[in-house]
């Protein structure tokens, strides 16, 4: 679905609430990053404890025709990252207003309070975009379908990252783990309990650089793309079956094998590899880099009894911070 042009937007006179609010959460890719762009499936995990809240309302300064997006990053972020995010979110506000048919509305202030560290592969940009879209829809008392929300968020993601697969735009609003393929998302069947420990390496990931590195390698070696996608696809399918069947050790092995695939493609770093090795040595069932690569985070599947030791040793190995995301099964979300 393509967002309508201004001429196609709703024509009724807009009504404004005093304030509109929207929220979204972080996500982590379990398996399938990069390959998902080429049609393979990817598995994504919502991280509900890392959130974004956006508030939108009439600006007291009506002399300026430009929208003002005020970003408050509660997680540490460089000034450059905040500036880049503010610019892309400002464009999103304009596009969302055009979609809603309210470009002639008074100047707005949109405040974004983001607890998701940017540049870590956790979906910060997509979550901010979703929160803003929902805040504007509420401000102007408009109902938006999930598909309409996705389209606007995906437009912003394509600006931020180039060719975006769409998995982030779906996952930052998902209530449960999901499988994403070819633009379609479905909830995953979960048949086992466990705990995912996510460790921030402290290094900003470079998704665009990682995508270009992989593309160059695919052009340099005939058949490299097909082999990469085939292996990633098989691992993701194996992991999906293991997750549904309640086989956490098999799921963990798939995570580790996927990391080796990404590492061999040059998408990992020494620090990421150290954190993966540390998690495995501490008793994790599997561990890998998550997200675009060249920095960012590690995700490790851990049994509850090992979680404290895994977390302790990850911090000792240099992790800037960690988060624990429970995996519960049999899931009420299973199909």
TIDREN-698080 format. One record per residue (C-alpha): z, y, x; chain. Coordinates in steps of 0.25 Angstrom, whole numbers, plus 5000, padded with zeros to 4 digits. Layout:
TIDREN-698080
+------+------+------+----+
:   zz :   yy :   xx : ch :
+------+------+------+----+
:    Z :    Y :    X :  A :
...
+------+------+------+----+
end
This chain:
TIDREN-698080
+------+------+------+----+
:   zz :   yy :   xx : ch :
+------+------+------+----+
: 5000 : 5000 : 5000 :  A :
: 4996 : 5014 : 5005 :  A :
: 5005 : 5026 : 5002 :  A :
: 4997 : 5035 : 4993 :  A :
: 4991 : 5048 : 4997 :  A :
: 4997 : 5061 : 4991 :  A :
: 4987 : 5061 : 4980 :  A :
: 4992 : 5047 : 4976 :  A :
: 5007 : 5051 : 4976 :  A :
: 5015 : 5052 : 4963 :  A :
: 5011 : 5065 : 4956 :  A :
: 5024 : 5067 : 4948 :  A :
: 5033 : 5078 : 4952 :  A :
: 5043 : 5073 : 4961 :  A :
: 5058 : 5073 : 4958 :  A :
: 5068 : 5075 : 4970 :  A :
: 5082 : 5069 : 4971 :  A :
: 5092 : 5077 : 4979 :  A :
: 5091 : 5066 : 4990 :  A :
: 5084 : 5053 : 4992 :  A :
: 5089 : 5042 : 5001 :  A :
: 5083 : 5029 : 5007 :  A :
: 5087 : 5018 : 5017 :  A :
: 5082 : 5007 : 5025 :  A :
: 5087 : 4998 : 5036 :  A :
: 5083 : 4992 : 5050 :  A :
: 5075 : 4979 : 5052 :  A :
: 5073 : 4969 : 5063 :  A :
: 5061 : 4960 : 5065 :  A :
: 5065 : 4946 : 5067 :  A :
: 5051 : 4940 : 5071 :  A :
: 5037 : 4945 : 5070 :  A :
: 5037 : 4959 : 5076 :  A :
: 5023 : 4963 : 5081 :  A :
: 5016 : 4951 : 5075 :  A :
: 5019 : 4956 : 5061 :  A :
: 5009 : 4967 : 5064 :  A :
: 4998 : 4956 : 5066 :  A :
: 5001 : 4949 : 5053 :  A :
: 5013 : 4940 : 5057 :  A :
: 5026 : 4939 : 5049 :  A :
: 5039 : 4946 : 5054 :  A :
: 5053 : 4944 : 5050 :  A :
: 5062 : 4956 : 5048 :  A :
: 5077 : 4958 : 5046 :  A :
: 5083 : 4970 : 5039 :  A :
: 5095 : 4976 : 5046 :  A :
: 5102 : 4983 : 5035 :  A :
: 5114 : 4989 : 5043 :  A :
: 5104 : 4998 : 5051 :  A :
: 5099 : 5008 : 5040 :  A :
: 5091 : 5021 : 5038 :  A :
: 5095 : 5031 : 5027 :  A :
: 5085 : 5042 : 5023 :  A :
: 5089 : 5054 : 5014 :  A :
: 5079 : 5064 : 5009 :  A :
: 5080 : 5077 : 5002 :  A :
: 5076 : 5091 : 5000 :  A :
: 5076 : 5099 : 5012 :  A :
: 5084 : 5113 : 5011 :  A :
: 5073 : 5118 : 5020 :  A :
: 5061 : 5120 : 5011 :  A :
: 5053 : 5129 : 5021 :  A :
: 5047 : 5118 : 5029 :  A :
: 5036 : 5109 : 5024 :  A :
: 5039 : 5098 : 5033 :  A :
: 5048 : 5086 : 5030 :  A :
: 5061 : 5085 : 5039 :  A :
: 5066 : 5071 : 5042 :  A :
: 5079 : 5071 : 5048 :  A :
: 5083 : 5058 : 5056 :  A :
: 5097 : 5054 : 5059 :  A :
: 5097 : 5042 : 5069 :  A :
: 5111 : 5036 : 5068 :  A :
: 5106 : 5026 : 5079 :  A :
: 5103 : 5031 : 5093 :  A :
: 5088 : 5036 : 5094 :  A :
: 5081 : 5045 : 5104 :  A :
: 5076 : 5058 : 5100 :  A :
: 5062 : 5054 : 5101 :  A :
: 5064 : 5042 : 5092 :  A :
: 5071 : 5051 : 5081 :  A :
: 5059 : 5062 : 5083 :  A :
: 5048 : 5051 : 5081 :  A :
: 5055 : 5045 : 5069 :  A :
: 5057 : 5059 : 5062 :  A :
: 5043 : 5062 : 5064 :  A :
: 5038 : 5049 : 5058 :  A :
: 5048 : 5050 : 5046 :  A :
: 5044 : 5064 : 5043 :  A :
: 5029 : 5059 : 5041 :  A :
: 5035 : 5048 : 5032 :  A :
: 5042 : 5058 : 5023 :  A :
: 5029 : 5065 : 5021 :  A :
: 5021 : 5053 : 5018 :  A :
: 5032 : 5048 : 5009 :  A :
: 5032 : 5061 : 5001 :  A :
: 5017 : 5060 : 5000 :  A :
: 5019 : 5046 : 4994 :  A :
: 5029 : 5051 : 4984 :  A :
: 5021 : 5063 : 4980 :  A :
: 5031 : 5073 : 4984 :  A :
: 5025 : 5081 : 4996 :  A :
: 5027 : 5094 : 4988 :  A :
: 5042 : 5091 : 4988 :  A :
: 5052 : 5100 : 4995 :  A :
: 5054 : 5098 : 5010 :  A :
: 5063 : 5086 : 5012 :  A :
: 5073 : 5082 : 5022 :  A :
: 5074 : 5067 : 5025 :  A :
: 5086 : 5062 : 5034 :  A :
: 5085 : 5048 : 5040 :  A :
: 5098 : 5042 : 5045 :  A :
: 5094 : 5030 : 5053 :  A :
: 5103 : 5020 : 5059 :  A :
: 5092 : 5011 : 5064 :  A :
: 5089 : 5013 : 5079 :  A :
: 5075 : 5017 : 5081 :  A :
: 5065 : 5010 : 5090 :  A :
: 5073 : 4997 : 5090 :  A :
: 5064 : 4989 : 5081 :  A :
: 5073 : 4990 : 5069 :  A :
: 5064 : 4997 : 5059 :  A :
: 5070 : 5011 : 5061 :  A :
: 5057 : 5019 : 5057 :  A :
: 5054 : 5010 : 5045 :  A :
: 5068 : 5011 : 5040 :  A :
: 5068 : 5026 : 5041 :  A :
: 5055 : 5027 : 5034 :  A :
: 5059 : 5018 : 5023 :  A :
: 5072 : 5026 : 5021 :  A :
: 5064 : 5039 : 5020 :  A :
: 5054 : 5034 : 5010 :  A :
: 5065 : 5029 : 5001 :  A :
: 5073 : 5042 : 5002 :  A :
: 5061 : 5050 : 4999 :  A :
: 5057 : 5041 : 4987 :  A :
: 5072 : 5043 : 4982 :  A :
: 5071 : 5058 : 4984 :  A :
: 5059 : 5059 : 4975 :  A :
: 5064 : 5049 : 4965 :  A :
: 5052 : 5039 : 4968 :  A :
: 5052 : 5024 : 4967 :  A :
: 5045 : 5018 : 4979 :  A :
: 5041 : 5003 : 4979 :  A :
: 5044 : 4995 : 4992 :  A :
: 5030 : 4994 : 4995 :  A :
: 5028 : 5010 : 4994 :  A :
: 5040 : 5011 : 5003 :  A :
: 5035 : 5001 : 5013 :  A :
: 5021 : 5009 : 5014 :  A :
: 5028 : 5022 : 5017 :  A :
: 5037 : 5016 : 5028 :  A :
: 5025 : 5008 : 5034 :  A :
: 5017 : 5021 : 5035 :  A :
: 5028 : 5027 : 5043 :  A :
: 5029 : 5014 : 5051 :  A :
: 5015 : 5015 : 5055 :  A :
: 5017 : 5029 : 5060 :  A :
: 5029 : 5025 : 5068 :  A :
: 5024 : 5012 : 5074 :  A :
: 5009 : 5011 : 5072 :  A :
: 5005 : 4999 : 5065 :  A :
: 5018 : 4994 : 5058 :  A :
: 5018 : 4980 : 5052 :  A :
: 5027 : 4984 : 5040 :  A :
: 5038 : 4975 : 5043 :  A :
: 5048 : 4986 : 5047 :  A :
: 5044 : 4994 : 5034 :  A :
: 5048 : 4982 : 5026 :  A :
: 5060 : 4977 : 5033 :  A :
: 5068 : 4990 : 5033 :  A :
: 5069 : 4989 : 5018 :  A :
: 5071 : 4974 : 5017 :  A :
: 5084 : 4968 : 5012 :  A :
: 5082 : 4955 : 5019 :  A :
: 5074 : 4948 : 5031 :  A :
: 5059 : 4948 : 5028 :  A :
: 5046 : 4943 : 5033 :  A :
: 5035 : 4953 : 5034 :  A :
: 5020 : 4949 : 5035 :  A :
: 5007 : 4957 : 5032 :  A :
: 5015 : 4968 : 5025 :  A :
: 5023 : 4959 : 5016 :  A :
: 5038 : 4956 : 5017 :  A :
: 5046 : 4945 : 5011 :  A :
: 5061 : 4942 : 5012 :  A :
: 5064 : 4931 : 5022 :  A :
: 5072 : 4918 : 5018 :  A :
: 5084 : 4917 : 5026 :  A :
: 5091 : 4904 : 5027 :  A :
: 5101 : 4906 : 5039 :  A :
: 5113 : 4915 : 5042 :  A :
: 5113 : 4922 : 5056 :  A :
: 5114 : 4936 : 5062 :  A :
: 5104 : 4944 : 5069 :  A :
: 5109 : 4953 : 5080 :  A :
: 5100 : 4965 : 5083 :  A :
: 5102 : 4971 : 5097 :  A :
: 5097 : 4985 : 5100 :  A :
: 5091 : 4985 : 5115 :  A :
: 5093 : 5000 : 5115 :  A :
: 5078 : 5001 : 5119 :  A :
: 5069 : 5008 : 5109 :  A :
: 5058 : 4999 : 5105 :  A :
: 5043 : 5003 : 5107 :  A :
: 5036 : 4997 : 5095 :  A :
: 5023 : 5004 : 5098 :  A :
: 5023 : 5001 : 5112 :  A :
: 5026 : 4986 : 5109 :  A :
: 5014 : 4986 : 5099 :  A :
: 5005 : 4992 : 5109 :  A :
: 5010 : 4982 : 5120 :  A :
: 5007 : 4970 : 5111 :  A :
: 4994 : 4975 : 5106 :  A :
: 4989 : 4977 : 5121 :  A :
: 4994 : 4963 : 5124 :  A :
: 4986 : 4957 : 5112 :  A :
: 4973 : 4965 : 5117 :  A :
: 4975 : 4960 : 5131 :  A :
: 4977 : 4945 : 5128 :  A :
: 4967 : 4939 : 5118 :  A :
: 4975 : 4930 : 5108 :  A :
: 4988 : 4937 : 5111 :  A :
: 4990 : 4943 : 5098 :  A :
: 4987 : 4931 : 5090 :  A :
: 4997 : 4923 : 5099 :  A :
: 5008 : 4933 : 5097 :  A :
: 5006 : 4934 : 5082 :  A :
: 5005 : 4919 : 5081 :  A :
: 5018 : 4916 : 5088 :  A :
: 5026 : 4928 : 5081 :  A :
: 5021 : 4923 : 5068 :  A :
: 5025 : 4908 : 5071 :  A :
: 5039 : 4913 : 5075 :  A :
: 5041 : 4922 : 5063 :  A :
: 5037 : 4910 : 5054 :  A :
: 5047 : 4901 : 5061 :  A :
: 5058 : 4911 : 5060 :  A :
: 5055 : 4913 : 5045 :  A :
: 5056 : 4898 : 5042 :  A :
: 5069 : 4897 : 5051 :  A :
: 5075 : 4909 : 5044 :  A :
: 5073 : 4903 : 5030 :  A :
: 5077 : 4889 : 5034 :  A :
: 5090 : 4893 : 5040 :  A :
: 5087 : 4890 : 5055 :  A :
: 5093 : 4901 : 5063 :  A :
: 5091 : 4895 : 5076 :  A :
: 5076 : 4893 : 5074 :  A :
: 5075 : 4908 : 5069 :  A :
: 5082 : 4912 : 5082 :  A :
: 5072 : 4904 : 5090 :  A :
: 5061 : 4911 : 5083 :  A :
: 5067 : 4925 : 5086 :  A :
: 5068 : 4922 : 5101 :  A :
: 5054 : 4916 : 5102 :  A :
: 5049 : 4929 : 5095 :  A :
: 5056 : 4937 : 5106 :  A :
: 5049 : 4929 : 5117 :  A :
: 5036 : 4932 : 5110 :  A :
: 5038 : 4947 : 5109 :  A :
: 5044 : 4947 : 5124 :  A :
: 5032 : 4940 : 5129 :  A :
: 5023 : 4951 : 5122 :  A :
: 5031 : 4961 : 5130 :  A :
: 5038 : 4967 : 5118 :  A :
: 5053 : 4965 : 5123 :  A :
: 5060 : 4971 : 5134 :  A :
: 5070 : 4967 : 5145 :  A :
: 5082 : 4972 : 5137 :  A :
: 5077 : 4966 : 5124 :  A :
: 5075 : 4952 : 5131 :  A :
: 5090 : 4954 : 5137 :  A :
: 5095 : 4956 : 5123 :  A :
: 5087 : 4944 : 5117 :  A :
: 5092 : 4935 : 5129 :  A :
: 5107 : 4940 : 5127 :  A :
: 5106 : 4937 : 5112 :  A :
: 5101 : 4923 : 5114 :  A :
: 5111 : 4920 : 5126 :  A :
: 5122 : 4924 : 5116 :  A :
: 5119 : 4914 : 5106 :  A :
: 5108 : 4921 : 5097 :  A :
: 5099 : 4911 : 5090 :  A :
: 5087 : 4920 : 5094 :  A :
: 5084 : 4934 : 5098 :  A :
: 5072 : 4943 : 5099 :  A :
: 5067 : 4958 : 5100 :  A :
: 5065 : 4964 : 5087 :  A :
: 5055 : 4975 : 5083 :  A :
: 5043 : 4981 : 5091 :  A :
: 5048 : 4978 : 5105 :  A :
: 5050 : 4985 : 5118 :  A :
: 5064 : 4988 : 5115 :  A :
: 5072 : 4988 : 5102 :  A :
: 5081 : 4977 : 5097 :  A :
: 5084 : 4962 : 5098 :  A :
: 5087 : 4953 : 5086 :  A :
: 5095 : 4940 : 5088 :  A :
: 5099 : 4929 : 5078 :  A :
: 5113 : 4925 : 5080 :  A :
: 5123 : 4916 : 5073 :  A :
: 5136 : 4923 : 5068 :  A :
: 5145 : 4917 : 5078 :  A :
: 5136 : 4922 : 5090 :  A :
: 5134 : 4936 : 5084 :  A :
: 5146 : 4943 : 5091 :  A :
: 5142 : 4937 : 5105 :  A :
: 5127 : 4940 : 5103 :  A :
: 5130 : 4954 : 5100 :  A :
: 5140 : 4956 : 5111 :  A :
: 5131 : 4951 : 5122 :  A :
: 5119 : 4959 : 5116 :  A :
: 5127 : 4972 : 5118 :  A :
: 5131 : 4967 : 5132 :  A :
: 5117 : 4965 : 5135 :  A :
: 5113 : 4979 : 5132 :  A :
: 5111 : 4980 : 5117 :  A :
: 5113 : 4994 : 5112 :  A :
: 5118 : 4989 : 5098 :  A :
: 5117 : 4977 : 5089 :  A :
: 5117 : 4974 : 5074 :  A :
: 5120 : 4961 : 5067 :  A :
: 5111 : 4957 : 5055 :  A :
: 5115 : 4945 : 5047 :  A :
: 5105 : 4935 : 5042 :  A :
: 5110 : 4928 : 5030 :  A :
: 5105 : 4915 : 5023 :  A :
: 5102 : 4909 : 5014 :  A :
: 5097 : 4923 : 5010 :  A :
: 5097 : 4928 : 4996 :  A :
: 5084 : 4934 : 5000 :  A :
: 5077 : 4921 : 5003 :  A :
: 5064 : 4917 : 4996 :  A :
+------+------+------+----+
end
